[in-house]
């Protein structure tokens, strides 16, 4: 390596002499280029900075544009769609573009991958001044669709070449017979996998193609470890396995290559350095370069419609030398023209053409080298010291995962290292952080304390600066940081530089909160045990007078202490002591714990009464004991929670089989007097010692797995995995903040218009939709927090708040004369089961001054799960007062017409999944028409949800649909925008 640097130094010195010699010749006739109009190019990336595919495309675009004779001004924005795929992300991104580029004239917009292209097309007029669009990273189907449907759009087609990669593999290994194809189950993964399989099946070699998208990550590693020499692995894009677990591509690719007994070929060059053997690899950098070349043509005045989509190859034949060595493949085995990376440096091969020339040059420069030798040695010594210092600093920084910050006290300019932008998601300059703009994202509760600690250090009252505070990321969530720093003064005591580091401690803060909660739970448990101990001691003192009675009482109290009176099973105390005894007696001896919870038990208690629920729990205990399985012990933990401990442990298949039998045992109905109950149970499974070496840890992990089973569907079982703990912690945090959402005024309602179809096309009314903006968590999706509110029964006060706010809103609209329509409010089954539900609804209408005819209540098909008769009677009563009843999401659940005709509903709402297929899918359109006909035959009004296009609206109107709702008409609006929307809608009707 020293020789190489010396040779390069000689070349540089020689070139320097040539340049100096040429520099003394004066330029003749050179004129400065004429100034030209400024040209601006905006680059929109679908994903985030740091994602290798995106970075490679960005590098290619920038290289080509900056190398132009007159390079344009470049602007880059990242949508971060891979990590935050939500409508909120799109809305914030739209606001960012609108604010930053409203006054920037754009010559062209370059997009990378699908989401950025969709965004640019959607807001082309509003945000981008109808600028030409050049796309990159788009497959052939999408590219053809765009060229046919849009003007002034062209770009580079992403053409993966699986067939060429396999042909290369056949040249290396003519005995190849099996190709194991790896892709994930995402929409893009399925598309890429299908395209790759189609191309491979067209090869004349008649290879066996084995898709691995139905295997988990562990199963894939085991499979590739046992492959024979007649096989290869072909990897496309892979970010999640069949269980839904999210995987980091680079790490999994490296682990897969390490486990595989055969070469792992890739289709994209960002797999290089992560275990990829090689192949014909699609290059993001080449894609970006081609897109930039097209952009330059457009900027120079060429019509984009006259430029065809580039469909040439953007792939490179490249192989990893380290992987070639591993599988004993030499360079001579590769096809001609192949590129080899990670090859050990060979000075002779690299500089063969220069060696002879350098010998002559070194002879001429020998005298100069002798004179400079002492100087060069001193420079090298200083460089080595500097390199070592930089190396130590870099290792320390990256090892600590720290952000480096600095404040130049003379200019008052701030600097933050790249890690700060990666953690918070902002791009450089976005906050004007260099001039102190970063202070705007410090949590209001922490800003004063941070400023105080900073001033104390600058004034010399503390030896160093230390503070912990929260900062708001671009996604809206707050992250905790621990900041340290030190002020540098000059000889006169003046300020020179203030610098230090900061570390993300969000996880630590979450752990502290969790430990505090655990401590409170332990305190409560201790108090319960202390009370129980006092009670037992008091009873013991009463019977101590008589020895005979004492002995009998001891047995009785032991039974009370260790056995649940309701179910007849051993209780929680018995479970904890017996598990502790098993672990102490045989440490490390495996056993399995099944945590079982009765699904929807709270609905049974609410609708049938607590006495019925107690009898049902007794029946569950009897059925568990009646199973009589060898090596199993049954316990009632609390409420509707039961635990089965299995001493003999087999493999995962045997555990799964037992869990299935356990779930099946509760599908038979329970006969209780003249009534019967149909149950299902959700089961969480934890194994000792794999999932915990302590009793409480084991039970907690089984409980977490049980909650995952409930989320995947009732009557399921799930084996605990470590990543479930994080999701459970997130659920606890969301529930904690949700409890204060109403008092903290964090909830709001958005209103989506509903239009009456027909000649007049009046606005029928609005549907009230709940939104939550938490100061700590940011905008939380309703799909997330409403499910948690249901499970924790917080949906009852939240639902009452929504009903009250929606009625007040519509009463105000009617009073102002803005509309005579209805407000539609969604209901939960938990609300319907409340005894005072009907009284609350009527009282809310009275307090708001809203007539019952202006209110419509939306229910879902979940009411058919139980207590149908009770719910129906309440709805019939409200229907008689004039309130409308709508059945939401019809066709997606498990209702039947026999139940439907018994409901006092007035409106049938067709789910969006049926509307999406119109008009492309004839079968979907026909089914939708049948639903509308059924609704009309039953005397119901029919509303179509999720209408997004004029074509869909026209087809629904022709089919006889009464009302429509969806983004075609309007997105859900904040209350402050509803009146303006109504006025705009009425004006558009007048103009039409």
C-alpha positions, 0 to 999 in steps of 0.5 A: 500500500505504501508503494501504491501511494508513493507511485500515485504521488509521483504521478501527481507530481509529474502531472503538476509539472505538466500543468504548471508548464502549460499554465505559463502559455497565455490563453488566446481568444478565450471569452467568458460564456454568455450568462444564461437564464437560471435553470432549476431541477427538483429531484423527488425521492420516494424513499429516505436518504440512507436507503442504498437504492435511493442514494445510488439513483441520487448519485447518478443524477447529481454526477451527470447534471453537475458535469453538464456545460451549464449545470442547473441548480439542484434541489432534492426532497425525500418522501420517506415513504418506505418508513412512513407510508401514510396519508399524513406523510403525503399531506406534510410532504405537500405542505413542505413542497408548497412552502419551499418551491412556490416561488422557484421556477422549475425547469424539470422534475426528476422522480425516483420510484413509483410514489414520487412519480404518483405525487408529481403527477397528482400535484403537477399543476398545483405545486410544480408549475406543470414542469416536465417530469422525468422518472426513474426506477419504474417498471415496464408496465407502469412506464407504458401506462404513464406514457399513454395517459400523460403529456410531457412525461418520459424517463428511464424504464427499470428492466430487471434481467433475471434470465441473463443472471441465470444464463451467467450462472449456467455458464459458470455451472453447466450442471445447474438444475434448481433456482430458489427464487426469493422475494417478499409478499409485498405488492412490489415483491409479488410483482417482481417475483412473478416477473422473474419467474415468467422470464426464467420459465422462458429459458430453454434450460428447463430449470426447476423454479422454487419460490420461497416467499411462503417461508419465514426467515429462519426456514429460508436460512435452513433451506439454503444451508442444505442445497446441493451443487446443482442449485443457486439462490436468486434474490430480488427485493426482500424486506419482510418474511412470510410472518410479516416480520420486517427485515433490514435488507443488507443484514438479512442478505449477509446472513443468508449468504453466510448460511447458504451452501450455494452462491446467492445471485442478486438482481440489484447492485445494492446487494453487493457487499452484503453477501451477493455473489453477483449477476447481471445487476440493475444499477441505481446509479446508471438509472439516475445517470440516464434520467439526468441525460434525458433531463438535460435534453428537456432543459435544453428545449427538446420536447419531452413527448418526442423523447421515448422512454429509455428501455436499454440496459442499466445493468452491470455484470459484476461478481464479488471476489470474496464470494468467488473464493468461497465457492472456488470459482476463478476469474477464468470461469466468468463470462468475458466482460465481467466486472470483479469487485473486492479483488485484492490490489495488484500493483502490477496489473493496476499500473502496468502501463505506467510502470515503464513511464514512471521509471523514466520520470523517477530518474528525472525527478530523483534529485527533486525527491532527494531534496523533498524527502525530509519534508515528505517524511515530516508531512507523512508523520503528521498525516499518520498522527492525524489519521490515527486521531481521526480514526479514534474520533470516528470509531468513538463517534460511531460506536457511541451512535452519537451526534456531534454538534458545534457552535461557532461563537464568533459567527453564532453558526451551528453545525450538526453531524449527519447522524442528527438529520438521520435521527430526526428525518430533516434535510440540511437547512430545512429548519435553518438550524445553522442560525438557531432554527433547531430550537423550534423543535425542542419540546415546550416543556423542556425548552426553559430547562435546556436554556437554563443549563446552557446559560449556567455553563456559558457563565462558568457556573458548571464545569460542563454542559449537560441536559436531557430534552425532547426534539420533534422529528419530521414524522411528528414524534418526539425523541429524547436526547442527552446532550453534553458539551464544553465551552472553549475560551481563548487566552483572554477568557473570550468565547471561541467554540462551544461543542459537544455530542448528543445521544438518542435516549428515547429507548432508555426513557421508555424503559424507565417509564416501563420500570415505573409501571412495573414497580407500581404493579408490584407495590399493588401486588404486595399490598394485596398479599399483605392484606391476604396475610393479615386475613389469614393470620386473623383466621388462624388466631380464631381457631388456635384454641382448639387443636382439632379445629386448627388442623381442619382450618389449616386445610381449609385456608390452604384451599382458599389460598391456593384454589380459585373458588369460582372455577375450582382450579388452582389460582395465581398464587398456586401457579407462581409457587409451582412454577418457581418450584419446577424451575428451582428443582430442575433448572433449565428443564424445558416446559411450555406455558399456554396463556388462554383468554376467552374472546369477547367475554366482556360482551357476554358479561355486559349482555347476559349478566355477571351471574351468567359469566360466573357460571360460564367460567365455572364451566370452562374450568370443568372442561379444562379438567375434563380434558385429562391430558397427561403432564398438563396442569390447569390454573385460573389466573384472573378474570377470563384468563387461564393458564395450562402448564405442559411439563413434557415439551416436544418440537414446535410442531407438537406444541402447535398441535396441542394448541390447536387441540386446546382451542378446538376443545372450546368450540363446542357450546356451553349449556347453562340452564336453558341458554347456551354460549359459543366461545373461542379462545386466544392462546399465547405460548411461551417456553422455558427457558427460551422465552424467560427464566423467571416465572413473572417474565414467562407469564408476561411474555405468554400474555404478550403473545396472547394479545398478538393472537387476538390481533390476528383474529379470534380463536388463534394461537401465537408463539412468543417472539422477542419483537412482540415485546416492542409492539406491546410496549408501544400499545401500552404507551398509546393506551396511556396517552389515549386516557388523557386525550379528551381532557388534553383536547387532543381529539378532533373531528373531520367531516367527509361530505356525502352526495345525493346522486341524481339530477340535483346532486345535493349534499345529503350530509357528512360523516364524522371521522375521529382524529388524534394528534398527541403532543407526545406521539404526533398524529396517530392513525385511527386504525391503531388507536381505535382498536386499543380504545375498544380493547381498553373500553376507552371507546365508551367515553370517546364515543360519547364525546364524538356524538356530542361534538358531531351533534353540536356541529350539525346543529350549528350548520342547520341553524346557520341555514348552510345545510338541511342534511344529516350527520353520520356518526360511527358506533362501537358495540361496546357503546350499544351494550351500555344500559343507558345508551338510548337515553344518552343519544336522546339527551345529547340531541336535546342538549345540542338542539338537533332534530333526530331526523338530522342524525344517522348512527352507523353500525358494523356487522360486528353486532352479529357476534352476540347480544343481537336481540338486545342491540336490535331493540335499542336501535328500533327504539331510536329508529322510531324517534326519527334517527337513521340507522346505517349498516357500514362496510356491508359485505366485508364481515359475516352477516347474512340476509336473515340477520339483515332483514331483522335490523331496523336500518335505513341505509346500506353502505357498500364497502370501498373494496367493492367500489375499487374494482369499478369499472375494470372488474366486471364481476365486481361491478355486477356484485355491486349492482346486486347489492344495490338491488337487494338494498332497494328491494328491502326499502333501504337507501344505498350509499357507496363508500370510497368513490374516487373517480368520475367513471365510478360515480357515473357507473353507480348512478346508472346502477341506481345507487342513491348516495356516494362518499369518497375522495372524488367528492372530498377528503375528510375536512376539518370543521373550519373548512366545511363551510367554505367547501359547501359554498364552493360546491354550491358555486360549482353547481351554479356554474355547471 
